[in-house]
Amino acid sequence: MIYVTGDTHGDIDFSKLLSTKLMDLTEEDYVIICGDCGVLFNPSEAEDMIEMYSSLPFTILFVDGNHENFDLLKSYPVEEWHGGKVHKLSNTLIHLMRGQVFEIEGYTFFTFGGGLSIDRAYRKPGFSWWPDEMPTDEEIEEGIKNLDKYNHKVDFVLTHDCPTSIVDLVRLYTWKTIKPVKSNEALEIFREGLTYTHWYFGHYHFDRRLSDKFTCLYKNILRILPKENE
């Protein structure tokens, strides 16, 4: 089984992963976090956080958000997993890198993390904020290259931020000041010409299906049904 949810921020929003509907899952099942997993955010707590997440009965997959310690995250070796590049923090805690396509339970998932910290002016670079939160041209190019392999058709898109074309919709439901930045623009590049069933993202701290194609997640945990049940 595959479930998808929004930001967990280390231990701040971890409790939703203890939902009773998830407790019968096994390591062969997946819960995907749409960014700001935050396990490595505080280096002094990282080991305990990894142990806490890894103690869950299922496997956690996550795209990176803006509140990640990218220095620590990138210190893990890059591995190949289900067709795409990952960082394995443990056997059951896996970072899905940007611009990858993964094949999981018969579905294809395109992943692309990153987003803007609107409070970065009050944060310390390399300590509570990392410029790596913004995508690079190389990551965008890799995403395009990997989508080319699938003729720009995937089942699901998993991101932290949203594409520029739906920023106006997001503004209706959040207190955050949103001005399109490179993370939005990169995702818009991918959206144009991409065929997909649904796009899930986090970042904005509300739960709402914005259209037949886009859902913003925070607290909600949604199951992706097996294909035979679609």
N, CA, C and O of each residue as an XYZ file, in Angstrom:
920
protein
N       0.836     -1.201      0.000
C       0.000      0.000      0.000
C       0.872      1.252      0.000
O       1.997      1.247      0.501
N       0.337      2.307     -0.563
C       1.048      3.578     -0.634
C       0.129      4.684     -0.103
O      -1.019      4.822     -0.525
N       0.673      5.466      0.836
C      -0.029      6.642      1.347
C       0.846      7.862      1.100
O       2.063      7.745      0.956
N       0.221      9.031      1.052
C       0.956     10.276      0.861
C       0.425     11.312      1.842
O      -0.778     11.375      2.097
N       1.336     12.131      2.397
C       0.949     13.145      3.367
C       1.848     14.369      3.218
O       2.724     14.415      2.354
N       1.616     15.358      4.077
C       2.390     16.592      4.013
C       3.540     16.627      4.996
O       3.973     15.589      5.495
N       4.028     17.809      5.270
C       5.226     18.053      6.070
C       5.125     17.430      7.466
O       4.056     17.400      8.077
N       6.262     16.937      7.948
C       6.294     16.394      9.309
C       7.240     17.164     10.233
O       7.082     17.095     11.452
N       8.213     17.891      9.693
C       9.086     18.770     10.490
C       9.718     18.059     11.682
O       9.580     18.501     12.822
N      10.399     16.976     11.415
C      11.037     16.257     12.513
C      10.010     15.655     13.448
O       9.205     14.821     13.036
N      10.032     16.075     14.716
C       9.057     15.547     15.679
C       7.842     16.441     15.855
O       6.926     16.089     16.599
N       7.812     17.601     15.181
C       6.721     18.565     15.393
C       5.384     18.012     14.919
O       4.387     18.092     15.636
N       5.360     17.449     13.708
C       4.123     16.884     13.156
C       4.251     15.375     12.939
O       3.561     14.794     12.102
N       5.135     14.763     13.697
C       5.377     13.323     13.580
C       4.166     12.499     13.990
O       3.956     11.403     13.471
N       3.368     13.017     14.917
C       2.283     12.225     15.516
C       1.286     11.710     14.493
O       0.657     10.675     14.717
N       1.125     12.418     13.361
C       0.166     11.942     12.359
C       0.590     10.604     11.760
O      -0.242      9.850     11.254
N       1.899     10.312     11.823
C       2.391      9.032     11.308
C       2.034      7.882     12.238
O       2.272      6.721     11.905
N       1.473      8.187     13.388
C       1.032      7.166     14.337
C      -0.454      6.868     14.180
O      -1.060      6.205     15.022
N      -1.025      7.363     13.100
C      -2.441      7.128     12.826
C      -2.756      5.634     12.839
O      -1.982      4.820     12.333
N      -3.888      5.291     13.418
C      -4.273      3.876     13.518
C      -4.413      3.232     12.145
O      -4.215      2.024     12.014
N      -4.751      4.011     11.115
C      -4.929      3.408      9.787
C      -3.600      2.986      9.163
O      -3.578      2.291      8.147
N      -2.489      3.410      9.778
C      -1.179      3.038      9.260
C      -0.527      1.904     10.042
O       0.469      1.334      9.595
N      -1.073      1.580     11.190
C      -0.370      0.675     12.093
C      -0.356     -0.785     11.640
O       0.427     -1.580     12.159
N      -1.202     -1.146     10.688
C      -1.180     -2.521     10.175
C      -0.263     -2.664      8.962
O      -0.151     -3.747      8.388
N       0.391     -1.571      8.575
C       1.294     -1.626      7.429
C       2.598     -2.323      7.816
O       2.900     -2.495      8.997
N       3.359     -2.715      6.803
C       4.654     -3.365      7.015
C       5.725     -2.598      6.248
O       5.438     -1.593      5.597
N       6.949     -3.077      6.333
C       8.043     -2.436      5.616
C       7.849     -2.470      4.103
O       8.498     -1.718      3.376
N       6.966     -3.332      3.632
C       6.677     -3.410      2.195
C       5.684     -2.340      1.763
O       5.408     -2.200      0.572
N       5.145     -1.585      2.714
C       4.215     -0.494      2.438
C       4.945      0.839      2.594
O       5.972      0.924      3.267
N       4.387      1.893      1.950
C       5.079      3.172      1.901
C       4.173      4.324      2.338
O       2.997      4.384      1.981
N       4.754      5.234      3.120
C       4.134      6.523      3.398
C       5.088      7.586      2.869
O       6.244      7.658      3.284
N       4.591      8.411      1.948
C       5.429      9.403      1.278
C       5.139     10.779      1.853
O       3.984     11.200      1.920
N       6.195     11.486      2.270
C       6.082     12.827      2.836
C       6.473     13.843      1.770
O       7.546     13.749      1.175
N       5.589     14.818      1.534
C       5.814     15.824      0.487
C       6.670     16.984      1.000
O       6.250     18.140      0.960
N       7.858     16.667      1.475
C       8.815     17.693      1.868
C       8.754     18.090      3.328
O       7.789     17.801      4.036
N       9.829     18.773      3.767
C       9.987     19.177      5.171
C       9.825     17.998      6.118
O       9.133     18.089      7.132
N      10.465     16.901      5.776
C      10.549     15.780      6.708
C      11.348     16.231      7.937
O      10.966     15.943      9.071
N      12.445     16.930      7.705
C      13.164     17.583      8.792
C      13.918     16.671      9.737
O      14.319     17.097     10.820
N      14.116     15.423      9.343
C      14.789     14.463     10.235
C      16.208     14.924     10.573
O      16.668     14.740     11.700
N      16.898     15.521      9.604
C      18.293     15.903      9.798
C      18.460     17.367     10.164
O      19.590     17.845     10.263
N      17.376     18.088     10.367
C      17.453     19.545     10.515
C      18.419     19.952     11.620
O      19.265     20.825     11.423
N      18.292     19.318     12.785
C      19.174     19.618     13.914
C      20.182     18.478     14.044
O      19.803     17.378     14.445
N      21.455     18.709     13.718
C      22.440     17.621     13.735
C      22.519     16.884     15.071
O      22.746     15.675     15.094
N      22.334     17.599     16.185
C      22.441     16.960     17.494
C      21.296     15.995     17.764
O      21.396     15.136     18.641
N      20.201     16.136     17.006
C      19.038     15.272     17.193
C      18.852     14.280     16.050
O      17.964     13.430     16.102
N      19.685     14.388     15.023
C      19.473     13.620     13.787
C      19.451     12.115     14.034
O      18.596     11.413     13.495
N      20.374     11.620     14.835
C      20.431     10.174     15.075
C      19.152      9.675     15.734
O      18.615      8.634     15.355
N      18.666     10.428     16.728
C      17.429     10.036     17.416
C      16.234     10.125     16.473
O      15.333      9.287     16.524
N      16.227     11.150     15.604
C      15.120     11.319     14.662
C      15.087     10.170     13.656
O      14.023      9.627     13.356
N      16.251      9.810     13.142
C      16.305      8.698     12.191
C      15.801      7.419     12.855
O      15.062      6.645     12.247
N      16.202      7.204     14.094
C      15.758      6.012     14.820
C      14.248      6.033     15.032
O      13.584      5.004     14.907
N      13.702      7.220     15.358
C      12.273      7.335     15.605
C      11.467      7.042     14.328
O      10.497      6.285     14.366
N      11.866      7.636     13.212
C      11.169      7.404     11.949
C      11.341      5.962     11.482
O      10.417      5.361     10.935
N      12.538      5.417     11.704
C      12.814      4.053     11.253
C      12.115      3.003     12.101
O      12.006      1.845     11.699
N      11.639      3.411     13.282
C      10.940      2.466     14.157
C       9.496      2.238     13.729
O       8.836      1.332     14.236
N       9.005      3.046     12.806
C       7.640      2.880     12.307
C       7.532      1.557     11.551
O       8.527      1.083     11.002
N       6.355      0.959     11.511
C       6.232     -0.367     10.877
C       6.318     -0.340      9.356
O       6.457     -1.392      8.732
N       6.240      0.835      8.751
C       6.249      0.973      7.292
C       7.507      1.711      6.857
O       8.288      2.179      7.685
N       7.689      1.806      5.547
C       8.827      2.531      4.975
C       8.425      3.968      4.664
O       7.401      4.217      4.027
N       9.240      4.904      5.122
C       9.018      6.325      4.866
C       9.847      6.751      3.651
O      11.055      6.521      3.597
N       9.179      7.371      2.683
C       9.833      8.006      1.543
C       9.552      9.498      1.646
O       8.459      9.889      2.055
N      10.516     10.338      1.285
C      10.239     11.783      1.335
C      11.005     12.537      0.262
O      12.150     12.215     -0.057
N      10.342     13.550     -0.285
C      11.053     14.535     -1.090
C      11.537     15.605     -0.116
O      10.961     15.776      0.958
N      12.577     16.315     -0.484
C      13.067     17.360      0.410
C      12.193     18.602      0.308
O      11.584     18.878     -0.726
N      12.150     19.340      1.411
C      11.435     20.609      1.423
C      12.423     21.752      1.519
O      13.540     21.655      1.011
N      12.021     22.835      2.167
C      12.949     23.930      2.402
C      13.566     23.851      3.793
O      14.652     24.384      4.020
N      12.878     23.184      4.735
C      13.425     23.038      6.081
C      14.120     21.692      6.224
O      13.672     20.814      6.962
N      15.221     21.555      5.502
C      16.051     20.361      5.576
C      17.503     20.815      5.766
O      17.892     21.885      5.300
N      18.282     20.003      6.444
C      19.715     20.261      6.541
C      20.374     19.621      5.323
O      20.723     18.440      5.341
N      20.539     20.412      4.270
C      21.028     19.862      3.011
C      22.485     19.423      3.096
O      22.900     18.522      2.368
N      23.265     20.046      3.974
C      24.651     19.615      4.139
C      24.700     18.169      4.629
O      25.465     17.357      4.108
N      23.882     17.852      5.629
C      23.838     16.491      6.149
C      23.207     15.530      5.142
O      23.681     14.411      4.945
N      22.128     15.991      4.513
C      21.420     15.129      3.567
C      22.341     14.697      2.432
O      22.332     13.538      2.019
N      23.129     15.635      1.936
C      24.009     15.341      0.808
C      25.270     14.587      1.210
O      26.060     14.183      0.357
N      25.452     14.401      2.510
C      26.604     13.614      2.959
C      26.356     12.109      2.806
O      27.289     11.311      2.888
N      25.093     11.729      2.583
C      24.762     10.322      2.367
C      25.065      9.950      0.920
O      24.850     10.762      0.020
N      25.557      8.745      0.682
C      25.862      8.342     -0.699
C      24.598      8.256     -1.546
O      23.527      7.908     -1.050
N      24.735      8.573     -2.809
C      23.622      8.456     -3.750
C      23.509      6.999     -4.180
O      24.492      6.384     -4.594
N      22.301      6.458     -4.077
C      22.050      5.071     -4.467
C      20.912      5.034     -5.479
O      20.147      5.989     -5.609
N      20.815      3.933     -6.182
C      19.703      3.698     -7.113
C      18.655      2.860     -6.408
O      18.975      1.858     -5.769
N      17.402      3.274     -6.526
C      16.312      2.560     -5.848
C      15.052      2.693     -6.691
O      14.606      3.808     -6.959
N      14.483      1.592     -7.104
C      13.232      1.584     -7.885
C      13.305      2.504     -9.104
O      12.308      3.112     -9.492
N      14.491      2.601     -9.701
C      14.635      3.342    -10.952
C      15.114      4.761    -10.829
O      15.379      5.406    -11.843
N      15.236      5.280     -9.602
C      15.665      6.666     -9.414
C      16.741      6.793     -8.355
O      17.072      5.817     -7.683
N      17.289      7.986     -8.203
C      18.355      8.248     -7.240
C      17.775      8.603     -5.870
O      16.793      9.336     -5.760
N      18.411      8.062     -4.836
C      17.952      8.293     -3.467
C      19.139      8.477     -2.532
O      20.275      8.135     -2.861
N      18.837      9.035     -1.339
C      19.726      8.953     -0.187
C      19.014      8.058      0.827
O      17.880      8.338      1.215
N      19.669      6.997      1.250
C      19.089      6.110      2.256
C      19.607      6.500      3.635
O      20.783      6.306      3.946
N      18.714      7.054      4.460
C      19.084      7.378      5.829
C      19.037      6.129      6.699
O      19.757      6.012      7.691
N      18.173      5.203      6.306
C      18.114      3.859      6.879
C      17.410      2.992      5.854
O      17.006      3.488      4.802
N      17.257      1.728      6.131
C      16.585      0.842      5.176
C      15.124      1.212      4.972
O      14.538      0.872      3.944
N      14.531      1.904      5.938
C      13.106      2.251      5.838
C      12.867      3.759      5.906
O      11.755      4.202      6.195
N      13.912      4.546      5.640
C      13.794      6.007      5.613
C      14.626      6.509      4.441
O      15.855      6.544      4.503
N      13.929      6.900      3.360
C      14.602      7.114      2.082
C      14.216      8.458      1.473
O      13.035      8.773      1.334
N      15.227      9.243      1.114
C      15.024     10.532      0.445
C      14.969     10.321     -1.064
O      15.908      9.800     -1.665
N      13.853     10.734     -1.669
C      13.675     10.655     -3.118
C      14.225     11.940     -3.726
O      13.666     13.017     -3.515
N      15.290     11.834     -4.463
C      15.996     13.021     -4.949
C      15.221     13.738     -6.058
O      14.259     13.208     -6.615
N      15.661     14.935     -6.353
C      14.965     15.796     -7.313
C      15.123     15.305     -8.749
O      16.189     14.844     -9.158
N      14.039     15.416     -9.492
C      14.087     15.119    -10.914
C      14.139     13.653    -11.257
O      14.628     13.278    -12.323
N      13.632     12.802    -10.351
C      13.689     11.351    -10.559
C      12.312     10.780    -10.880
O      11.287     11.370    -10.539
N      12.305      9.637    -11.532
C      11.076      8.874    -11.747
C      11.262      7.508    -11.081
O      12.203      6.776    -11.384
N      10.348      7.187    -10.175
C      10.405      5.922     -9.445
C       9.232      5.042     -9.851
O       8.123      5.525    -10.081
N       9.495      3.752     -9.933
C       8.451      2.776    -10.237
C       8.167      1.986     -8.961
O       8.995      1.201     -8.499
N       6.975      2.213     -8.402
C       6.604      1.612     -7.124
C       5.199      1.031     -7.239
O       4.253      1.747     -7.566
N       5.066     -0.253     -6.972
C       3.777     -0.950     -6.994
C       3.009     -0.710     -8.295
O       1.789     -0.544     -8.286
N       3.729     -0.693     -9.398
C       3.087     -0.545    -10.700
C       2.802      0.882    -11.114
O       2.292      1.118    -12.209
N       3.125      1.847    -10.250
C       2.940      3.258    -10.565
C       4.275      3.914    -10.860
O       5.322      3.440    -10.420
N       4.230      5.018    -11.616
C       5.405      5.866    -11.801
C       5.192      7.178    -11.054
O       4.128      7.791    -11.139
N       6.227      7.599    -10.318
C       6.181      8.828     -9.526
C       7.334      9.738     -9.944
O       8.495      9.330     -9.923
N       7.009     10.965    -10.322
C       8.042     11.968    -10.584
C       8.204     12.807     -9.327
O       7.219     13.284     -8.764
N       9.453     12.991     -8.882
C       9.704     13.700     -7.624
C      10.586     14.917     -7.851
O      11.522     14.900     -8.650
N      10.251     15.987     -7.110
C      11.087     17.186     -7.189
C      10.849     18.025     -5.935
O       9.808     18.662     -5.775
N      11.854     18.003     -5.045
C      11.734     18.740     -3.786
C      12.135     20.199     -3.917
O      12.353     20.710     -5.016
N      12.228     20.856     -2.770
C      12.666     22.243     -2.721
C      11.519     23.231     -2.591
O      10.381     22.938     -2.958
N      11.834     24.390     -2.068
C      10.855     25.453     -1.882
C      11.513     26.602     -1.144
O      12.636     26.475     -0.657
N      10.816     27.718     -1.063
C      11.379     28.931     -0.475
C      11.045     29.053      1.004
O       9.893     28.869      1.398
N      12.046     29.363      1.826
C      11.812     29.708      3.230
C      11.492     31.200      3.295
O      12.380     32.033      3.112
N      10.251     31.533      3.549
C       9.870     32.951      3.542
C      10.457     33.700      4.744
O      10.497     34.931      4.764
N      10.910     32.940      5.741
C      11.499     33.565      6.926
C      13.024     33.477      6.915
O      13.658     33.589      7.964
N      13.613     33.277      5.741
C      15.053     33.038      5.665
C      15.862     34.236      6.171
O      16.999     34.066      6.611
N      15.300     35.427      6.115
C      16.021     36.615      6.597
C      16.316     36.526      8.090
O      17.231     37.179      8.592
N      15.530     35.709      8.796
C      15.702     35.565     10.241
C      16.442     34.270     10.601
O      16.558     33.930     11.778
N      16.933     33.563      9.607
C      17.624     32.301      9.832
C      19.112     32.447      9.508
O      19.530     33.380      8.822
N      19.893     31.500     10.019
C      21.332     31.540      9.838
C      21.749     30.550      8.748
O      21.483     29.354      8.867
N      22.398     31.035      7.693
C      22.828     30.130      6.614
C      23.719     29.006      7.137
O      24.635     29.244      7.925
N      23.442     27.787      6.693
C      24.229     26.650      7.108
C      23.906     26.136      8.495
O      24.519     25.180      8.971
N      22.949     26.765      9.138
C      22.543     26.356     10.483
C      21.040     26.128     10.567
O      20.594     25.094     11.064
N      20.269     27.079     10.090
C      18.804     26.930     10.084
C      18.206     27.256      8.725
O      16.987     27.298      8.564
N      19.079     27.488      7.748
C      18.633     27.772      6.379
C      19.762     27.422      5.421
O      20.936     27.677      5.692
N      19.370     26.821      4.275
C      20.361     26.398      3.283
C      19.931     26.865      1.898
O      18.786     26.640      1.506
N      20.826     27.515      1.145
C      20.467     27.965     -0.209
C      20.094     26.817     -1.140
O      19.469     27.036     -2.177
N      20.480     25.579     -0.770
C      20.126     24.401     -1.583
C      18.621     24.155     -1.625
O      18.163     23.285     -2.366
N      17.846     24.905     -0.845
C      16.384     24.753     -0.909
C      15.856     25.092     -2.300
O      14.801     24.603     -2.702
N      16.586     25.927     -3.031
C      16.182     26.275     -4.390
C      16.777     25.291     -5.397
O      17.932     24.891     -5.255
N      16.013     24.900     -6.403
C      16.539     23.957     -7.407
C      17.638     24.578     -8.249
O      17.674     25.792     -8.450
N      18.521     23.745     -8.731
C      19.577     24.200     -9.640
C      19.170     23.904    -11.078
O      18.272     23.102    -11.332
N      19.840     24.561    -12.003
C      19.577     24.299    -13.421
C      19.879     22.840    -13.755
O      19.189     22.227    -14.570
N      20.914     22.291    -13.122
C      21.291     20.903    -13.381
C      20.188     19.938    -12.929
O      19.912     18.947    -13.605
N      19.561     20.231    -11.784
C      18.474     19.381    -11.293
C      17.262     19.459    -12.219
O      16.600     18.454    -12.478
N      16.982     20.657    -12.712
C      15.874     20.824    -13.653
C      16.157     20.037    -14.933
O      15.280     19.348    -15.455
N      17.381     20.147    -15.429
C      17.761     19.425    -16.648
C      17.666     17.914    -16.441
O      17.243     17.188    -17.341
N      18.057     17.441    -15.257
C      17.966     16.009    -14.988
C      16.510     15.557    -14.959
O      16.171     14.479    -15.448
N      15.644     16.407    -14.373
C      14.221     16.087    -14.357
C      13.657     15.950    -15.767
O      12.918     15.010    -16.060
N      14.008     16.886    -16.632
C      13.535     16.844    -18.016
C      14.051     15.588    -18.717
O      13.310     14.914    -19.433
N      15.339     15.283    -18.498
C      15.950     14.102    -19.118
C      15.242     12.823    -18.675
O      14.968     11.945    -19.493
N      14.944     12.720    -17.375
C      14.283     11.509    -16.873
C      12.843     11.414    -17.350
O      12.349     10.318    -17.613
N      12.162     12.551    -17.466
C      10.798     12.531    -17.995
C      10.802     12.155    -19.479
O       9.866     11.521    -19.967
N      11.851     12.546    -20.185
C      11.974     12.154    -21.599
C      11.920     10.631    -21.748
O      11.349     10.109    -22.705
N      12.523      9.930    -20.786
C      12.564      8.463    -20.848
C      11.164      7.855    -20.745
O      10.923      6.740    -21.208
N      10.255      8.600    -20.137
C       8.885      8.118    -19.953
C       7.899      8.868    -20.858
O       6.688      8.845    -20.637
N       8.452      9.534    -21.884
C       7.631     10.300    -22.834
C       6.746     11.316    -22.121
O       5.626     11.595    -22.549
N       7.269     11.864    -21.027
C       6.585     12.897    -20.239
C       5.187     12.440    -19.793
O       4.215     13.193    -19.837
N       5.134     11.191    -19.368
C       3.890     10.636    -18.842
C       4.198      9.813    -17.602
O       4.932      8.827    -17.669
N       3.629     10.226    -16.455
C       3.790      9.490    -15.203
C       2.424      9.396    -14.525
O       1.475     10.079    -14.911
N       2.344      8.552    -13.525
C       1.077      8.442    -12.801
C       0.894      9.581    -11.801
O      -0.168     10.199    -11.740
N       1.949      9.855    -11.011
C       1.820     10.870     -9.964
C       3.054     11.753     -9.907
O       4.163     11.336    -10.242
N       2.824     13.000     -9.467
C       3.910     13.945     -9.228
C       3.920     14.263     -7.737
O       2.877     14.560     -7.153
N       5.100     14.199     -7.123
C       5.267     14.455     -5.691
C       6.288     15.566     -5.514
O       7.457     15.397     -5.862
N       5.854     16.709     -4.972
C       6.741     17.851     -4.797
C       6.491     18.489     -3.434
O       5.552     18.129     -2.724
N       7.346     19.439     -3.088
C       7.102     20.220     -1.874
C       6.361     21.500     -2.244
O       5.347     21.833     -1.632
N       6.855     22.200     -3.221
C       6.223     23.429     -3.685
C       5.243     23.106     -4.811
O       5.052     21.942     -5.161
N       4.632     24.132     -5.369
C       3.656     23.955     -6.446
C       4.102     24.730     -7.684
O       4.908     25.654     -7.571
N       3.596     24.374     -8.857
C       3.950     25.127    -10.062
C       3.311     26.510    -10.085
O       2.288     26.745     -9.443
N       3.916     27.404    -10.820
C       3.475     28.798    -10.884
C       2.000     28.927    -11.244
O       1.312     29.809    -10.731
N       1.514     28.059    -12.118
C       0.149     28.201    -12.632
C      -0.926     27.988    -11.578
O      -2.078     28.352    -11.812
N      -0.596     27.412    -10.426
C      -1.632     27.259     -9.400
C      -1.341     28.072     -8.137
O      -2.011     27.903     -7.118
N      -0.343     28.954     -8.207
C      -0.042     29.816     -7.058
C      -1.260     30.636     -6.649
O      -1.514     30.816     -5.458
N      -2.015     31.135     -7.628
C      -3.198     31.937     -7.297
C      -4.220     31.128     -6.508
O      -4.866     31.662     -5.606
N      -4.375     29.848     -6.835
C      -5.282     28.986     -6.079
C      -4.789     28.794     -4.651
O      -5.577     28.838     -3.706
N      -3.503     28.586     -4.496
C      -2.930     28.379     -3.164
C      -3.122     29.618     -2.299
O      -3.387     29.506     -1.102
N      -2.991     30.792     -2.897
C      -3.142     32.050     -2.144
C      -4.495     32.147     -1.444
O      -4.616     32.822     -0.422
N      -5.492     31.494     -1.977
C      -6.835     31.576     -1.404
C      -6.932     30.897     -0.051
O      -7.856     31.170      0.714
N      -5.980     30.005      0.258
C      -6.123     29.157      1.443
C      -4.966     29.262      2.431
O      -4.900     28.486      3.384
N      -4.067     30.197      2.222
C      -2.933     30.307      3.138
C      -2.688     31.758      3.515
O      -2.991     32.684      2.763
N      -2.123     31.922      4.719
C      -1.749     33.259      5.186
C      -0.394     33.682      4.634
O      -0.009     34.846      4.741
N       0.328     32.736      4.044
C       1.679     33.028      3.583
C       1.665     33.944      2.362
O       0.801     33.832      1.492
N       2.632     34.845      2.316
C       2.811     35.696      1.147
C       3.525     34.886      0.075
O       4.651     34.431      0.280
N       2.878     34.708     -1.053
C       3.441     33.861     -2.100
C       3.727     34.691     -3.347
O       2.826     35.272     -3.954
N       4.968     34.728     -3.700
C       5.382     35.298     -4.973
C       6.183     34.210     -5.694
O       7.124     33.662     -5.120
N       5.829     33.893     -6.922
C       6.525     32.807     -7.622
C       8.037     33.004     -7.638
O       8.542     34.085     -7.941
N       8.740     31.929     -7.304
C      10.208     31.932     -7.291
C      10.686     30.758     -8.143
O       9.889     30.125     -8.835
N      11.976     30.472     -8.092
C      12.543     29.472     -8.993
C      11.945     28.089     -8.783
O      11.806     27.328     -9.741
N      11.584     27.745     -7.533
C      10.987     26.420     -7.302
C       9.645     26.299     -8.014
O       9.336     25.252     -8.582
N       8.842     27.374     -7.985
C       7.566     27.359     -8.709
C       7.790     27.313    -10.209
O       7.115     26.582    -10.934
N       8.747     28.103    -10.659
C       9.015     28.182    -12.098
C       9.537     26.848    -12.639
O       9.187     26.440    -13.746
N      10.373     26.177    -11.851
C      10.890     24.873    -12.285
C       9.758     23.866    -12.429
O       9.701     23.116    -13.404
N       8.858     23.856    -11.449
C       7.740     22.914    -11.493
C       6.792     23.228    -12.641
O       6.169     22.324    -13.199
N       6.679     24.497    -12.996
C       5.846     24.866    -14.143
C       6.461     24.342    -15.437
O       5.746     23.939    -16.354
N       7.779     24.348    -15.503
C       8.462     23.783    -16.680
C       8.085     22.311    -16.836
O       7.801     21.850    -17.941
N       8.086     21.578    -15.720
C       7.724     20.161    -15.777
C       6.246     19.971    -16.104
O       5.890     19.060    -16.851
N       5.387     20.817    -15.554
C       3.937     20.653    -15.741
C       3.545     20.783    -17.201
O       2.705     20.032    -17.696
N       4.148     21.730    -17.882
C       3.794     21.958    -19.280
C       4.198     20.746    -20.124
O       5.376     20.396    -20.205
N       3.239     20.133    -20.728
C       3.505     18.982    -21.581
C       3.573     17.659    -20.848
O       3.842     16.623    -21.456
N       3.327     17.684    -19.516
C       3.384     16.457    -18.730
C       1.987     15.858    -18.581
O       1.035     16.571    -18.264
N       1.865     14.568    -18.805
C       0.615     13.851    -18.581
C       0.736     13.103    -17.258
O       1.690     12.355    -17.048
N      -0.233     13.306    -16.367
C      -0.186     12.679    -15.043
C      -1.602     12.569    -14.491
O      -2.509     13.285    -14.915
N      -1.769     11.670    -13.551
C      -3.083     11.476    -12.930
C      -3.344     12.513    -11.850
O      -4.404     13.137    -11.822
N      -2.363     12.695    -10.952
C      -2.550     13.670     -9.886
C      -1.202     14.159     -9.372
O      -0.189     13.464     -9.458
N      -1.221     15.386     -8.832
C      -0.017     16.050     -8.326
C      -0.273     16.382     -6.857
O      -1.232     17.077     -6.520
N       0.616     15.865     -5.979
C       0.520     16.129     -4.543
C       1.704     16.995     -4.104
O       2.841     16.763     -4.516
N       1.424     17.995     -3.265
C       2.500     18.832     -2.733
C       2.172     19.249     -1.301
O       1.032     19.132     -0.852
N       3.189     19.736     -0.595
C       3.016     20.172      0.794
C       3.293     21.656      0.934
O       2.752     22.464      0.179
N       4.142     22.025      1.903
C       4.719     23.362      2.032
C       3.799     24.422      2.633
O       4.252     25.239      3.435
N       2.526     24.426      2.266
C       1.677     25.564      2.617
C       0.800     25.347      3.842
O       0.032     26.232      4.219
N       0.905     24.198      4.455
C       0.259     23.927      5.752
C      -1.259     24.039      5.723
O      -1.866     24.623      6.621
N      -1.856     23.484      4.699
C      -3.302     23.296      4.687
C      -3.613     22.060      3.853
O      -2.792     21.604      3.058
N      -4.802     21.535      4.050
C      -5.248     20.348      3.320
C      -6.402     20.723      2.413
O      -7.451     21.163      2.882
N      -6.209     20.550      1.112
C      -7.305     20.865      0.185
C      -7.013     20.296     -1.201
O      -5.899     20.399     -1.713
N      -8.030     19.701     -1.784
C      -7.960     19.328     -3.201
C      -8.301     20.585     -3.981
O      -9.430     21.073     -3.919
N      -7.343     21.103     -4.703
C      -7.506     22.391     -5.367
C      -8.154     22.269     -6.742
O      -8.747     23.223     -7.244
N      -8.036     21.094     -7.343
C      -8.628     20.842     -8.652
C      -8.630     19.341     -8.866
O      -8.269     18.581     -7.967
N      -9.029     18.917    -10.036
C      -8.997     17.474    -10.309
C      -7.574     16.962    -10.483
O      -7.357     15.756    -10.599
N      -6.590     17.883    -10.502
C      -5.200     17.494    -10.721
C      -4.276     17.794     -9.544
O      -3.204     17.197     -9.452
N      -4.651     18.690     -8.650
C      -3.734     19.142     -7.605
C      -4.339     19.027     -6.212
O      -5.489     19.405     -5.990
N      -3.540     18.494     -5.264
C      -3.933     18.443     -3.861
C      -2.781     18.923     -2.998
O      -1.650     18.456     -3.130
N      -3.085     19.866     -2.110
C      -2.122     20.319     -1.112
C      -2.359     19.525      0.165
O      -3.496     19.393      0.618
N      -1.286     18.998      0.744
C      -1.401     18.154      1.929
C      -0.611     18.721      3.097
O       0.462     19.301      2.930
N      -1.170     18.538      4.271
C      -0.456     18.850      5.512
C      -0.738     17.755      6.541
O       0.110     16.897      6.786
N      -1.913     17.784      7.132
C      -2.268     16.792      8.151
C      -2.855     15.513      7.541
O      -2.665     14.419      8.070
N      -3.559     15.665      6.436
C      -4.233     14.510      5.845
C      -3.246     13.458      5.360
O      -2.133     13.771      4.936
N      -3.677     12.209      5.432
C      -2.906     11.081      4.907
C      -3.816     10.348      3.933
O      -4.811      9.744      4.335
N      -3.473     10.401      2.655
C      -4.341      9.837      1.619
C      -3.738      8.566      1.049
O      -2.529      8.476      0.835
N      -4.589      7.594      0.810
C      -4.112      6.366      0.201
C      -4.191      6.443     -1.309
O      -5.190      6.901     -1.863
N      -3.145      5.998     -1.971
C      -3.151      5.833     -3.411
C      -3.614      4.417     -3.687
O      -2.916      3.454     -3.370
N      -4.788      4.293     -4.278
C      -5.408      2.988     -4.439
C      -4.694      2.145     -5.487
O      -4.154      2.689     -6.451
N      -4.681      0.829     -5.316
C      -4.109     -0.039     -6.342
C      -4.814      0.188     -7.672
O      -5.984      0.568     -7.697
N      -4.128     -0.037     -8.750
C      -4.680      0.254    -10.064
C      -5.976     -0.493    -10.342
O      -6.866      0.036    -11.008
N      -6.089     -1.698     -9.845
C      -7.310     -2.463    -10.118
C      -8.539     -1.874     -9.427
O      -9.671     -2.228     -9.754
N      -8.303     -0.947     -8.440
C      -9.407     -0.326     -7.720
C      -9.710      1.080     -8.227
O     -10.603      1.750     -7.707
N      -8.976      1.526     -9.232
C      -9.181      2.891     -9.725
C     -10.510      3.031    -10.445
O     -10.842      4.116    -10.923
